[in-house]
């Protein structure tokens, strides 16, 4: 997020990173990585057999039976998505808003990205009727939409599409002849898994869906880049995987050997890894709910957060107070609010949202504490909101917002 006047406001190089857990690396994963540190050779293109088989077991526990020959691994979701989209071809349909890194991937390939509004209930998926109309219009104007990119646990909105809305979006994609790429990187960060049903488009359109999971964030530290993708078990899926491997090979996008070992270990979800994932999701859910209450208390708008490590806030009702501070759009809001909270607060324009809409993503990670000790204390506390450093962060948010309302 740091930038200078001479460098400007580039949306890619200075774009926001994915929300991080704000927690120290799990010692068990450090031990696995350290044991493989002497391995100098990278993985083969698409990943070696151990990490691909571990991915199969990971998906099988979620109801998606998978063969290793239908899986590819890459050094992070951006590299893997770039290879997949480059292999498939055509223009891409995306929801608005969408993760900050999606649109640059499409444009880097020289393809067109068309953003479709999301339903009122959630983000992550396009409104099905708007999707069909947009595809019709784009094709009438000479465009070539072939892919729909969506998410079942959404960054930035922190919502999970209800099964019926996800099904309608998938049916619209099938009607429009679109191949679906489902980003399920945040699936395991659902705050209340017993109350939130998460389904995959691969269960609804098994022959027309690829599933992408970024391990660097939910299962692995952000600095250990690794991701996996599941292709349909069809001749077309085999063709697409082969083309994707060609791109990974040509670009040298290979998983580092030690990281691949840690990824395979994490994908198998031993007790320590699964416990950390659940505990982190619960902690972020508690803090996100508290931040959501602070927003609603001053009249701001936000969908209740269901997954991830952030809240997507609409401060349009506070436009008059923001105007007194010289804030008139999302870019100015990003700078102004970030300075006052002392943490990155990317505006909605980063997520392909409208610049004039005063929307911003607030991450819960910085609210857990400034040191590893404070963050671990939040993770193990029975009442993390009662910890002084967590309470101060929430009080700061509330006071800044209250000043706008006043």
Secondary structure, 3 states (H helix, E strand, C coil): CCCCCCCCCCCCCCCCCCCCCCCCCCHHHHHHHHHCCCCCCCCCCECCHHHHHHHHHHHHCCCCCCCHHHEEEECCHHHHHHHHHHHHCCEEEEEECCCHHHHHHHHHCCCCEEEEEECCCCCCCECHHHHHHHHHHHHHCCCCEEEEEEECCCCCCCCCCCHHHHHHHHHHHHHHCCEEEEECCCHHHECCCCCCCCCCHHHHCCCCEEEEEEHHHHCECCCCCCEEEECCCCHHHHHHHHHHHHHHHHHCCCCCHHHHHHHHHHHCCCHHHHHHHHHHHHHHHHHHHHHHHHHHHCCCEECCCCECCEEEEECHHHHHHHHHCCCCCHHHHHHHHHHHHCCCCCEHHHHCCCCCCCEEEEECHHHHCCCHHHHHHHHHCCCHHHCHHHHHHHHHHHHHHHHHHC
